[in-house]
Amino acid sequence: MPIYDFRCPNCSYLLKDRFTKSWDEEVNCSRCRAIMKKLISEGVVGKVFPAEGVYLEHVSPKGKTFHSTKEMRDYEKKHNVDLGYLL
């Protein structure tokens, strides 16, 4: 079964790592019941960060270096920003 991430176009709710029966299966948002948009997912294979980390200049005035996906998700929650396209 394929694994996908979905984002609702109405309320921006993010659903991560959803198993679907087929690639064209529609998923409804649990909040507003709209049909969610399928996002590209890395599935089972994770991202590999270089030893020096990944520097993002647009997340803060001085930029920020991340060394793991967990660090990016924690930053996302703490600062109320959306880095979903990078995770």
C-alpha positions in Angstrom: 0.0 0.0 0.0 1.3 3.5 -0.9 2.1 6.0 1.9 1.2 9.7 1.3 1.0 13.0 3.2 -2.1 15.1 2.7 -2.9 18.8 3.3 -6.4 20.2 3.3 -6.8 23.2 0.9 -9.5 24.8 3.1 -8.2 24.6 6.7 -4.5 23.6 6.0 -4.7 20.5 8.3 -1.8 18.2 7.6 -2.2 14.4 7.7 1.2 12.6 7.6 2.0 9.0 6.5 -1.5 7.9 5.5 -1.7 4.4 4.0 -4.0 4.3 1.0 -5.4 1.4 -1.0 -4.5 2.9 -4.3 -2.7 6.0 -5.7 -5.9 7.7 -6.7 -7.9 7.2 -3.4 -9.4 10.5 -2.1 -9.0 11.4 1.5 -11.4 13.7 3.4 -10.2 16.2 6.0 -11.2 15.1 9.5 -11.8 18.8 10.4 -13.8 20.3 7.6 -14.6 17.2 5.4 -13.0 18.8 2.2 -11.0 16.5 -0.1 -7.4 16.8 0.8 -4.5 17.4 -1.6 -1.9 14.6 -1.9 1.7 15.7 -1.1 5.0 14.1 -2.0 6.1 11.9 0.8 9.4 10.3 1.5 7.6 7.2 2.8 9.8 4.7 4.6 13.1 6.2 3.5 14.2 9.1 5.7 16.2 12.2 4.8 20.0 12.1 5.4 21.4 15.3 6.8 25.0 16.2 6.1 27.3 16.4 9.2 27.3 20.2 9.1 23.5 20.3 8.9 21.1 22.1 6.6 21.1 25.9 6.7 17.8 27.7 5.9 18.1 31.4 5.5 14.3 32.2 5.4 13.2 30.7 8.7 14.6 33.6 10.8 16.3 36.9 10.3 19.7 35.3 11.0 19.0 31.9 9.4 19.0 28.6 11.1 21.0 25.3 10.8 19.1 22.1 11.3 20.8 18.7 12.0 17.7 16.4 11.9 14.1 16.2 10.9 13.1 16.1 14.6 14.9 19.4 15.1 13.0 20.9 12.2 9.6 19.7 13.5 10.3 21.0 17.0 11.3 24.4 15.5 8.1 24.4 13.4 5.9 23.8 16.4 7.7 26.3 18.7 7.7 29.1 16.1 4.4 28.3 14.4 5.8 28.1 11.0 5.2 25.6 8.2 8.3 23.7 7.0 6.2 20.8 5.8 7.6 21.0 2.3 11.1 20.4 3.7 10.2 17.6 6.2 
